[in-house]
């Protein structure tokens, strides 16, 4: 076997390990095996009623091995006076084809079991996390199932395990009502709560079109893999101003590197 043949086969083997093709059944079965080991080794699953559900980090790993990254389109405050609630939408972008290949919607509310005392940012963050898991679930559930796990993100199973708690609460005896005079006296003894300041204005996160432009620029041949990975990891944290700056810097870097290569040639 020639040295060139060895090099070619090594390169093919390396590429297969680094990235899988969702259209090839043999590669996706290899991915399922890889997923099962990765999820187990890194403890990325949650047990609910004896079944294993993969955390969103596991779903993101599966997507990354297929070159599919999540883009947060929006996180909307849909709260009422009695409830703190956020809705999020996430789309999935295929770095190979340059097209959107999936989407997911999700909500999170402080009316949910165990979230009564969650701060607003935590409710908003969970809505986004659930939307990411839902988007991946819509296109990759069969791969997660092939890996031996339930095809539902663990973050959607927050209600699981709460049934017993609900029964215990329902079975507890109702407290007796206190006489009106005692209630009035107790109310006088409670100091008035300070008036809360108005909530800070919501951050204007980067728009979907800005994120798509960033991803398009990142796919340029002169952008290194390290630069691309670093930007993709932080893309959902960018606000509109920082996204505009990132686009400008990427365009300048591409222009400088292309001109440098032309001059060298």
C-alpha positions in Angstrom: 0.0 0.0 0.0 1.5 3.4 -1.0 2.0 6.3 1.3 -0.5 8.3 -0.6 -3.2 5.6 -0.2 -2.5 5.4 3.5 -2.8 9.2 3.8 -6.1 9.2 1.9 -7.7 6.5 4.0 -6.5 8.1 7.2 -8.1 11.4 6.1 -11.4 9.7 5.3 -11.4 7.9 8.7 -10.6 11.2 10.5 -13.4 13.0 8.7 -15.9 10.3 9.6 -15.0 10.6 13.3 -15.3 14.4 13.3 -18.6 14.7 11.5 -21.5 12.4 10.5 -23.9 12.6 7.5 -27.6 12.3 8.6 -28.4 11.0 5.1 -26.2 7.9 5.6 -27.8 5.2 7.8 -24.4 3.5 8.5 -23.0 6.8 9.8 -26.0 7.6 11.9 -25.8 4.2 13.6 -22.2 4.9 14.4 -23.3 8.3 15.8 -25.9 6.5 18.0 -23.2 4.3 19.5 -21.0 7.4 20.0 -23.9 9.2 21.6 -24.7 6.4 24.0 -21.1 6.4 25.3 -20.8 10.2 25.4 -24.0 10.6 27.3 -23.2 7.9 29.8 -19.6 9.0 30.4 -20.6 12.7 31.0 -23.8 11.9 32.9 -26.0 13.9 30.5 -29.3 12.1 31.2 -32.0 12.3 33.9 -33.9 9.3 35.3 -37.7 9.9 35.5 -39.9 7.1 36.7 -37.3 4.5 35.7 -36.7 5.9 32.2 -33.6 7.8 30.9 -34.1 11.2 29.3 -31.2 13.0 27.7 -30.4 16.6 28.9 -30.2 19.4 26.3 -26.4 19.2 26.3 -26.7 15.7 24.9 -29.0 16.8 22.2 -26.6 19.7 21.3 -23.7 17.2 21.1 -25.7 15.1 18.6 -26.5 18.1 16.6 -22.9 19.4 16.6 -21.7 16.0 15.2 -24.0 16.5 12.3 -23.0 20.1 11.7 -26.4 21.4 12.9 -26.4 24.4 15.3 -29.2 26.2 17.1 -30.1 29.8 16.5 -32.4 31.6 19.0 -34.9 33.5 16.9 -36.7 35.2 19.8 -37.5 35.0 23.5 -40.8 36.8 24.2 -42.2 37.9 27.6 -45.8 36.8 27.6 -46.3 37.3 31.3 -49.5 38.5 33.0 -50.1 40.2 36.4 -50.5 36.7 38.0 -47.9 34.8 36.1 -44.3 35.2 34.9 -44.0 33.4 31.5 -41.6 33.5 28.5 -41.9 31.9 25.1 -38.9 31.1 22.9 -38.3 30.0 19.3 -35.2 28.3 18.1 -34.3 27.3 14.5 -31.7 24.7 13.5 -29.1 25.8 10.9 -27.2 23.2 8.8 -23.7 24.4 8.3 -23.2 22.1 5.3 -26.2 23.1 3.3 -26.6 26.6 4.6 -30.3 26.0 5.2 -32.7 25.9 8.1 -33.6 22.3 8.9 -35.8 22.5 11.9 -37.4 24.6 14.6 -38.8 24.4 18.1 -41.1 26.5 20.4 -41.2 26.3 24.2 -42.5 28.2 27.2 -41.6 28.4 30.9 -43.7 29.8 33.7 -43.3 30.4 37.4 -46.6 28.6 37.8 -44.9 25.3 37.1 -44.1 22.9 39.9 -40.9 23.9 41.7 -40.5 27.2 39.8 -42.5 29.5 42.1 -39.5 31.4 43.3 -37.5 31.4 40.1 -36.1 34.8 39.1 -37.2 36.3 35.8 -33.9 35.5 34.0 -34.1 31.9 35.0 -37.6 31.5 33.6 -36.4 33.2 30.3 -33.3 31.0 30.2 -35.3 27.8 30.7 -37.7 28.7 27.9 -34.7 29.1 25.6 -33.2 25.8 26.8 -36.4 23.9 26.2 -36.8 25.4 22.7 -33.3 24.2 21.8 -34.1 20.7 23.0 -37.5 20.7 21.2 -35.9 21.8 17.9 -33.4 19.0 18.1 -36.0 16.5 19.2 -38.1 17.2 16.1 -35.3 16.0 13.8 -33.1 13.8 15.9 -35.4 11.8 18.2 -34.8 8.6 16.3 -31.1 8.9 16.8 -31.5 9.4 20.5 -33.8 6.4 20.6 -31.3 4.3 18.7 -28.7 5.3 21.4 -31.0 3.7 24.0 -32.7 6.8 25.5 -36.2 8.2 25.6 -36.8 10.5 22.6 -37.9 13.5 24.7 -35.5 16.1 26.2 -35.2 15.9 30.0 -36.1 19.6 30.3 -39.6 18.8 29.1 -40.0 16.2 31.8 -40.1 18.8 34.7 -43.6 17.6 35.5 -42.4 14.0 35.8 -42.1 12.9 39.4 -44.4 15.6 40.7 -47.4 13.4 40.8 -46.5 12.0 44.2 -45.9 15.4 45.6 -49.3 16.6 44.3 -51.1 13.6 46.0 -49.3 14.3 49.3 -50.4 17.9 49.2 -54.0 17.0 48.3 -54.1 14.5 51.1 -53.0 16.9 53.8 -55.7 18.3 56.0 -56.9 21.8 55.2 -55.8 24.4 57.8 -58.6 25.8 59.9 -59.5 29.4 59.2 -58.5 31.9 61.9 -61.1 34.3 63.4 -61.4 37.6 61.6 -60.0 39.5 64.6 -56.8 37.4 64.6 -56.3 37.9 60.9 -56.7 41.6 61.2 -54.2 41.8 64.1 -51.7 39.7 62.1 -52.0 41.9 59.0 -51.2 44.9 61.1 -48.0 43.3 62.4 -46.7 42.5 59.0 -44.5 45.4 57.7 -45.4 46.7 54.3 -43.3 45.4 51.5 -41.0 47.9 49.8 -42.1 49.0 46.3 -40.0 47.2 43.8 -38.2 49.2 41.2 -39.3 48.8 37.6 -37.6 45.9 35.8 -34.7 46.7 33.6 -35.5 46.9 29.9 -35.1 43.5 28.1 -31.9 43.1 26.1 -32.3 43.4 22.4 -30.6 40.2 21.3 -29.2 39.8 17.8 -31.8 39.1 15.1 -32.1 35.9 13.2 -30.9 37.7 10.0 -27.8 38.9 11.9 -27.0 35.4 13.1 -27.5 33.9 9.7 -25.1 36.5 8.2 -22.5 35.7 10.9 -22.8 32.0 10.1 -22.5 32.7 6.4 -19.3 34.7 7.0 -17.9 32.0 9.3 -18.2 29.4 6.5 -15.7 31.4 4.4 -12.5 29.4 3.7 -10.2 32.0 5.3 -11.9 31.8 8.7 -10.2 29.2 10.9 -12.0 26.4 12.6 -11.0 27.7 16.0 -12.5 31.2 15.2 -15.6 29.6 13.8 -16.2 27.4 16.9 -15.6 30.3 19.3 -18.1 32.5 17.5 -20.8 29.8 17.3 -20.5 29.0 21.0 -21.3 32.7 21.8 -23.7 33.6 19.0 -26.8 33.3 21.1 -25.4 35.8 23.7 -24.8 38.6 21.3 -27.0 41.7 21.4 -27.8 43.6 18.2 -24.9 46.1 18.6 -22.3 43.4 19.3 -23.7 41.3 16.4 -23.2 44.3 14.1 -19.6 44.7 15.3 -19.0 40.9 14.8 -20.2 41.1 11.2 -18.0 44.1 10.5 -15.0 42.4 12.0 -15.6 39.2 10.0 -15.9 41.1 6.8 -12.7 43.0 7.4 -10.8 39.8 8.4 -12.0 38.1 5.2 -11.1 41.1 3.1 -7.6 41.5 4.7 -6.8 37.8 4.4 -8.0 37.5 0.7 -6.0 40.6 -0.2 -3.0 39.2 1.6 -3.2 35.9 -0.2 -3.6 37.8 -3.6 -0.5 39.9 -2.8 1.5 36.8 -1.8 0.5 35.1 -5.0 
